[in-house]
Amino acid sequence: MTLSRRSVIQGAAAAGSLWAMGCATTGTSGAAASSTQGQGEQASAPAAPLRLLILGGTAFLGPALVEFARSRGHTVTLFNRGKTNPGLFPDVEKLAGDRDPNKGAGLKALEGREWDAVVDTSGYVPRVVRASAELLAPHVQHYTFVSSISVYKDLSRQGLDETAAVATMEDPANEEVDKHYGALKALCEQAAEAALPGRVLNVRPGLIVGPDDSSDRFTYWPLRVARGGEVLAPGDGQDPLQFIDVHDLAAFVIRSVERRVTGIFNATGPSQELLMRDFLEANKTALGSDARFTWVDADFLTKHTVEAWSDMPAWMPRNGEEGGIGKVSIAKALAAGLTFRPATETIRETLAWFKTLPPERQAKPRSGLSAEREKEVLAAWHQERGTATAG
């Protein structure tokens, strides 16, 4: 079972403010569902408010960044095409344009403006990131690029840290994001650093989860466990998995910007190793479900064309080609202040959000097995093993 690098993570003003002073930090893996403290807004305020430019800002991670930044007293400007959730944040300055300088008005709206820092959530090809980074370099002090753990060349290895080799391309000018997502993200990181040497924070998130995640890659499990009954559970329960709540990621990014943190950081969680068995039990506990888990081995799932990550969301067999995706080192980010809310909180909030969606959207989750398909696979499993279907 394999997944494309893109499918891992695709799924991310006013003048006169002062830059928060302090030394730049370059910095030096995850517990069951309720392990660590969240990053509450009640934490101490930054030394001074910042003028922040967010490239993107209206889809999933973007709104979380805006909300957390404003809660910290910062002034935010958004730059995007105005096509995704245009009604969000009516009281936030919005500049219209295109990340691609060759399309429409391109980056013209950014010309002649100054900000303390930039957070780039919408860069996927190096040519585009290079254009914005070079334009803004003389007018900002700090640039954050939201990358991905998909940049790593060999995701079969567990414990990958920020020094591990990244994916490369024979033709760096190739802009086919679907085919070269990880390698292109790596080149984007390099483009930003080349434009602003020593002033760039490259954040490599894992699977970003929580309310407003349109992919349903995490949401499938709270939905399925809440429904109860016999649940098809992938593997033997011992495969590790990692994810990060969108609000925890946003808090880490904004607080790092405040402290002018630079360098590369893996950003996923939780803080201690989390196994699939513990994750599903956390769902059951959080939701008060009567779910009963039937663990079906990876070979059987492959035989019955049940795919990791798409049909069984957030899961990767630990011995597979991408088995390291559930056990990436986050020691450096933890040392730099990354913390997490309990996973049970994310589980409950994600399910509550999903239930607010229109009925037609709720009827068609975008990841995971349908109820009918799950029933078929479970029946085949029990037939092969000569066991009875659980209650």
N, C-alpha and C positions, 0 to 999 in steps of 0.2 A: 504494500500500500504506500503510495507516495502522494505528495501534494506539491503544487507549484509554489515557488517562493512568494509570488504575488498573493496567493490565497491565504498565506499566513497572516499577513498584516497589510491590508489595503486601506484594512481595513484595516487620515489624520491634514495730530491732536493739538490739544492745547499746549502752548509754549510755556516755558519758564520753570519746568520742574528740574530738580537736581538728581543726579545719578547717585544711587546708594553707594557710598564709599566702602572700601574694604579690599582685602587681597583676593585675587582670583583664585579659585579652587579647582584643582585638577583631579582631586580625589585618589584613594588607593586602588546555601542559597535558599526554598521557600517553605510554613506550618499549616497545619490544617486550617480549616475554614475560618476560624475565629481567633487567629493568632495575635495580630499586632494592632497597635494603636493607629487610628486614622489621623489624617492631617486636617484638623479642624481649623475653621476660620478664626477661632478665638486665639490662635497663636500670636505672638508678639508682632506688632506692625513693622513694616520695613522702615529703614532709616529715613527715606524720603520717597514721595510719590514719583513714579516714572511715567514717561510718555512711551507707550508701547504700540508698535505696529504689528498687527497679525495678518499674515498673508493667508487668506482663506477665512476661517473664523465662524462659519455658519453651519457646519456639519459635524456632529458628534464631538470630537475633541475640541473643535473651535469654540463652541458655546461654553464648554466647561472651562476653557482657558479665560474667556472673556469674563465669565461670572466670578472666577476666583481672583483674577487680576483686579477687578473693580471692588471686590470685597476687601482688597488690600490697599485701596486708595489710589490705584493707578488710573491714568487716562488712556483709553484704548481707541485706536483707529483700525478699521478693517479695510483691507483691499481685496476685492474679488470681482467676479463678473456680475454679481447681483442676481444669479439664477437660483441658488439654493437658499431656501428659507429667507427670502428678501425682507420679510416683515419682522425678523428677529432684531432685537435691540434698537428700537426706534430712536433712542436718545444717544446712540453711539455714532461717531463720525464714520461715514462709509465712503470710500473712494472706489470708483468704478474703473475697471480696466481688465486686462488679460495678462496672466503670467507670461504668456508667449509674446515676446516683443514684436513678433511678425504678424500678430493677429489684432485687428481692430486698432484701438487706441494704445494697446500694449501697456507699457509701464509709465506713460506720460503723467498720470495723476500723482505719481510719487516724486516727480522731478521738483527740485527746489525745496523739499520738505526735510525736516529733521526730527528724529526720534531718539530716545535713549537706547532703545533696544527693539529688535525685530524677532518675531517668532514665526517661522516658516512651516506651516502645516500642509502645504499643497504643492510641494516640489517632487516631481517624479522623474524628470530628465535633466541631466547636467547642464545642457544648453540654457534651459529656462532658469534654473537656479543660479547659474553663473551670471545671467543678465541682471537679475534682481540684486544679487549680492554685490556685484561690481557697481551698480548704480547707487546702492545705498551705503556702500563702504565709507565714503567721506562724510556721511551724514548721520551715522549711528555709532554707538560704542560697542555694541554686542549683538551677535546674530545667533539665534537658536534654530537648528534644523531638526525637524522631527523625521527621523529615519526609520529603521526597522531591524529586528534581529534577522530578517531575511537576507541581510547583506552577507552573512557568513558563507564561506565556500563549502564547508563540510558540516552540514547540520546533523550528520549521524553521530557526531561526537558529543558526549555529555560534558557539562562544565565549561562550555565555551566562554572565554572572557574577551574583553575588548581588544586584546592583542592578537586574537585569532585571525587567520587569513580571510579576506573577503572575496566574494565572487568577482570574476573579471569577464570581459567581453572581447572577442576577436575584433569587433568593430565598435569602438566607443561612440561612434556617431549614430549607431542604430538606436532608434527611439521606440521600439516595440515593447511597451511596458508590460503587457501580458506575458511576454516570453522571457523578459530579462529584468523583472522587477527588482530582485535583490542586487544584481550587479549595477543597475542604473541608480539605485539608492546609494550605493557605495560611491559611485562617481559624483553624485550630488553632494555628498559629504565633503569630498575632496574639492569640489568646485567652490563651496562656501568657504572652506579653510584657505584656499588659494586667494580668494578675494579679500578676506579679513584675517590674515595670519595672526594666531594667538588670541583671537577675539570670538571664536566660534564654540558653541556648545552643540555637539551632535548627540541626540538622544535616540536610542534604539529600543523602542517598545516591543514587547511581545504582543500577544493577543489582547487588544483593548476591549473591555466589556463594560456593561452597565446600561442604564436607561438611554434611549435614543440610538442604540446600536441596530442599524437596519439590516445587518447581515444575519442575525439570529444564531450566530455560531455558539454563543454562550447561552442565549435565551432558551434554546431547545431543552436544556436539562431542567431548569426550573419548571418549564411548561410540562415536560413529560413526567417528572417526579410528582408534581402537584396533582396530575391526573390519577396517579396511584396505580395499583394492580401490579402485574408482572412487567418489569422493565428490562429490555434488552440492554445489558451493560457490556461494553467492549473489553476484550482481553481477559486478564486474570485479576484485575484490580490493582496490580503493582506498577502500572505504567505511570510515570510522573507527568504532571501537567503544570503549566504556568499561565497566568493571565494577570492583567492589571486593571483595576477599576479606573474608568476614565477620569473621575474626580481626583483620585490619588496621583495619576499621571500629570494632570493639569497643575496640581499643587506643587509637585516636584519641579516641573518646568518653571513655573512663575517664581518660586522661591530661589531656584538656581539663577534665574535671570537677575533677581534682586542682588544676589551676592557675586554676580559676574563670574559664575562658574564656567570654566572652559574645558574642552576635552571631549572624550567619548564615554558614554554611559549606557550600558544595558539597563532597560527599565521594564521589568516584569516582576511577577511575584507568585506566591507570597514569600515571606522572609525565610521560611524553612521548606524543605521538600514536601510537596503535596502529591499524594497518590490518587489515582482515579477512584479507588474504593472510598477513600476518605472524602473526596469531593462529592460523590453521590450521596454518601451518608450525611454530609453537611446540608445538601439540598433537602433531604428527607427531614432532618431535624428542623431546619429553618422554616419549612412549610407545613410541618405537622402531618406529613403524608403517611399513607399505609403502603407505600411502594415496596415491592419485593424485587431484588435485583438478581437476574440470571446472567452470570458471567459466561460469555461466549468467546472462545479463543479466536485469535487473529486469523489463523489459517482457515478456519471454518467461515469466517466473515468474508475473507477474500474469495473463497470458493463460491460463495453466494452473492458475489458482487456488491458487498456492503463496504463502502470506502471509508477509510479513516478521514477525519476532518470534515468531510462534506456530509456523509450519512451518519457518522458518529462524531459530532462536533467537539472540538477542543481536544480530541484524543489522537495520540500517535503511539504506535507500538514502540517500546523502548529499544528494540533491536533492529528497527527498520532504517531505511535510508535517511529519514529525517527524525530519528528517534531522540536526538539531542534537543529538540525544540521544547521539550518539557523540563529541561534541566540546564538552563543557561545561567552562568554565574552573574549574580547581581551584587557581589560583595562591594564593588566600587561605588555603586549607587547608594547602597545602605550606609556606607561610610560618609557619603555626601548628604545624607538626610532623607532618603526615600523611606516613607513609611506607608502602612496600609490600614484601611478599615477592615473589620471582620468580613470574610467572604459571605457569611450568612446575611449580612446587611446588603451586600451587592445582590445576592440571590433574591431577597425579598423585594428590593427596590426595582430590580429588573422585571420581575414578574408583575408587580403593580403597574409599572409603566406599560408593559405589553397589553395589559387588560384595558388600558385607556384607548387603544387603537381602534379604528373602525372594524366592525365585525368581519367584513370581507378580507381585511388584512390579517386579522387574527386567524382566520380560517386557512390561511396559506403561509405557514412559517417558511422561511427561505433557506433553512438548513435542517438537516436531520431526516430520519425516516418518517414516512406517514404511518399512521396507526395500523393501516392495513398491511403495509410492507413489514413493519415490525412483527406483527402477528404471524405472518408467513415464515419469517426467518426463525422465530422462536419455535414454531411448530416443527420446522425441519430439524432444528437442533434437538428437540426432545425426541423426535422420531429416530434420529440417528443414534442417540444415546439410550433409547429405550426408557426414557423418563417421562413423567407426567408434567403437563403444563402447570405452573404454579397457580394456585387458587385463582 
